[in-house]
Amino acid sequence: MLNELLKKLKGSAARLAIGLWKRGYVFWVQRGTVFLLLIFVACYAAIYFFDASLTNEHAIYSHIIIVSSNVFFGVVGVAGFLVSLQIYQKINPFKFSSAQELLGHCIDLFEDAIKYKCPVHLLTLFPNPGQFDECFNLSKRKHKFSKLKEQIALCVSGEIPGVSVNMVCLDGDPSDRGSNVHDFLTLFYLSECDKIETWRLEAHKDREDYIGDAAEFKTKYLSGNNLSVTTISPGHWSDIRSGSQMFVGGYAHEEAFLGTISFDQGKYKFQGIDLGGDDITAVKELYNWIVAKYVKS
């Protein structure tokens, strides 16, 4: 499927690939620069301690020269190191591979849309990653599903001019056992529930409770005048359920991500890459083509 996508959008895919290559190239340049800086600092330190061990009449002048040089070079080196880290954080694509990180990027999209008062576009099976936080009160989770709910409610309410939500996801009702959404939530639950302590799982929740919460979420939050929902054709879910990958992604103004979701032997697997900035144009074209593919039979 990926080869087909790249052939369909040669220009956009090429720009995206070149952008990622440049990011990787600059990353290695920055890492090499930092490495050289560390070596030079170590060399200057060695020279200083060697010179300090000398006991001759010119030692004091040597000390002044070397100390001054060290201070100057140290300031420049630290500044260069900090700038290198900042550049690396901005240009190096951040790869992520968990439902929690996917939830975090969905939150970033809505925050970006609210900030710039623009539409947010989201392609996913169902916006539930991270819901275990609410259902089971999991610890050591950075992102909260309640935050995503607040953002969705704010965006679809019409309170912020220019903000709307265009969502593409599986069709059906979570509470309908024959629907694609119910099937997906069941697989997701079975794959992820092993992360929950057994006593908590047995004492508080089970699969149908989890799916019931998802149904309540859809009824309460995925409705509104500023929400447009397009469904994925049912045939594509059959492929995903059998182990094929499905593309997911989203974009707003400056934030974007693309990735794939699959179920390998029943285990939920996600791989994504954080994009944005100059890549937005290419992401939009790729996103629109992917959506057009999934809404067709």
N, C-alpha and C positions, 0 to 999 in steps of 0.2 A: 504493500500500500504506500509506503514511503517513497519508493522509486516512482510510482505513478504520480504522486503528488509533486515531486520535484520536476518531473517531465512536463506536467501541466503548467507549472508556474516557474519556468526557467529563470526569468529575470528576477523575480522576488526571491526565489530560493538561492540564486547566485549571490544576490546582495546580502542575504542573511548569512550564507556560508562564508563570504568574504569578511563580513563584519565579525563573525565568531573567530575566524582565523586571525584577523588583526588583533582581536582581544587576546588570544592565546600567545601571539608573537610578542605583544607589548608586555604581557605578564612575565614571560621569560626574560625580557630585557630588564624589567623592573627588578625581578628577583636577582639577576646577575649584578645589577648596580648595587643593590643592598649588600650582596655578598662581598663585592669589592670594597665597599665602604668599611665593612667590618674588618676585613684584612688590613686595610690601611690604618685603621684606628689601632689595631693590635700591634702593627709595626711601629707606629709612633710611640705607643706605650713602651715597647721594648727598647727603643732608642733612648727614650727619656730616662728610664731606670738605669740603662747602661751608662749614660752620660752622668747621671747623678752619682754614680759610684766613682767617678774620676775625682782626683784631689789635686788640681793644678790651679794656677792663678787665673786661668781663663774660664774656669768652671761656672762662675756666677753669670758671665755673659752668655755662655752656652745655655744655662738654665733659663734665662730670660727669653732667649730666642725660641727655644724648644717649647717652653710653657705657652708663650704667645701663639706659636704656631698650632699647638695642640688645642688651645681654646678656640681659635678661629676655625680650625678644621673640624673640631668637635661640634661647634654650632652649625656649620654647614652640613656636616654629616648627619646630625640629628634631624635638621630641617629636611634634608633630602630623603631621609628614611621615612619621615612622617608623610611627606608628599607622595612618595612611592606607594605607601600603604593606602592613601586616599585614592590615588589613581587606580590602584588595583581593585579596590572595593567598587569603584564606579564602572570600570570597563570589563572586568572579568565576569563572565556569566556565572551566576550562582546555580548550581545543580542541586536538586532536592528529590527525595524519593520516598516520602511518607505522607500519609493522609493528614497528619498534623501540619506539615509544611505546605501542603496543598491548601489547607484551610487558611493558613497565614497569607498565602498569595491571593486568595479570594478576598480576604479582608483588605489587603493592599489595593486591590482593584477598586473596591467601593470607596475607600478613603481617597484615592486619586480622583475618582469621579465627583465626589462631594467637594473636594478642594477646587477643581477646575470647572465644576458645574457642567459636566458633559455626560453622555450616556455611557453605561458600562455594558460590555458584551461578554457573555460567559457561556462556554460550551462544556458541559459536564454530564455525567450520568444522572446524578441527583446531588444537590448541594448539601450533603450530609457529613463529609469528613470532619471529624472533631466533635461529633455529636455525643460520643462516649463521655466527653467532659461533663456534660449536663446529666446524662443518664446514670453515670457511675461515679461522678466526682473524682475523676482520676487526678493523681498528683503529678508534679513535674511536667506539666503541659504549658507551653509558652503561649499558645493561642487558644482563645475561648470561642466556642460555637455561639454563645450568647452575644458576643460582639458582632458576629456576622448577621445575626437576626436583627439586632438594632440597626445596623447599616441598611439592610434590605428594607426594613419597615420605613426608614427615613427616606430612602430613594424612591420607593413605589408610592409614597403618600402624596407626592406632589408638593411637599413643603419647600423643596429647593428647586428653583427655576432652572430648567435645562438638564436636570438629572433624570434619567430613566434607566430601566433595566431591560435588556434584551437577552433572554435566557433560552438556551437550547438544551433539552434534557430528555430522558426517557419518558414515554407516554404511560398513562395509567394512574391509578390511585394506589398509594402504598398499602392501604388496607384491603385491597382486592388481591386475593391470593393468585389469581391468574394473570396479573399485570406484570409487565417488564420491570417496573419500579419495585414491586414487592419481591420479585426474584432477585434483583440486584441487591436490595437491602438485606435479604436473607444471606446471600453469599458474602457480602461485606461483613455482616455480623459474625458469621461463622469463622471468617478469616481473622478478624480483629479481636474477638472476645477473649482469646487466650492471653491478652495483655492485661486482663482484669483479674484481681485476686479471686480465687474460687469462692471464698466465704461471702464476698461482696456480691458476686454474680448470683449465687444461690439465694442470698437473703433479700435482695432488692429487685432484681430485674430478670427478665428472660427475653427471648427473641421477639415474641409478639408485643411485649411492652415497648421494646425499642422501635419496632416498626410502627406501633401505635403513636409513639412520640413523633416519628417522622411524618405520619399522616396529619397529625395536629399541626406540625410546623408548616406543611404545605398549605393546609386550609387557612391558617392564620396569617402567614407571611407571603406566600407566593400568590398574591392576588392584589389587584389595585389598578388604577387607571394608567399609571406610568410603568406597568409591567407588561412585556410582550413575551409569551412563552411559545416556542416552536418545538415540536416533538420529533425525536429521532425515529426513523422508520423501524418497525419491530424486527425486520430481518437482520439488521446490524447487531442487535443484542444477541441473537442466536450465535453469531460469529464470535462475539466477545465471550459469551458464556463457554464456548468450546475452547477458549484459549487464545483467540486472536487479540491483537492490540487495537485499542480505539484511541484516536487522537482527542485530546481535550485542550482547552486553552481559554484565554480571555484577554481583553485589552480595554483600557480606558483612554486617558490622555498621555500619560508618561509611563504608566505601568502596564506590563504585559507578561504573559507566560504561555508556553506551549509544552505539551507533554503527552504521555501515553498511559492508558490504564489497561490492565489485563488481569486475568485470573489463571495463574499457572498452577494446575493441580489443586484448585480451590483456594489458593492463597492470593490475596489482593496484592498487586504490584503496581507501583506508580513510579514513573521517571519523568522529571520535568526540568525545564531550564528557565531561569528568570531573565526576561528581556525588557527592553524599554528604550527610551531616547530615540536615537537614529534608526533603531530597528522597528519602530512602531508601524511604519508604512508597509514594510515587508510582512510583518505579523498580521496586519489587517487583511492583506491580499490572501495570505495563506489561510487565515481563519475563515474568511468568506468562502473560499473554495471548499474547505473541509466541511463547513456547515451545509453548503449546497449538496455535497455528496451524501451526507448522513440523513438529510431530510427526504431524500429520494429512496425509492424501494431498491 
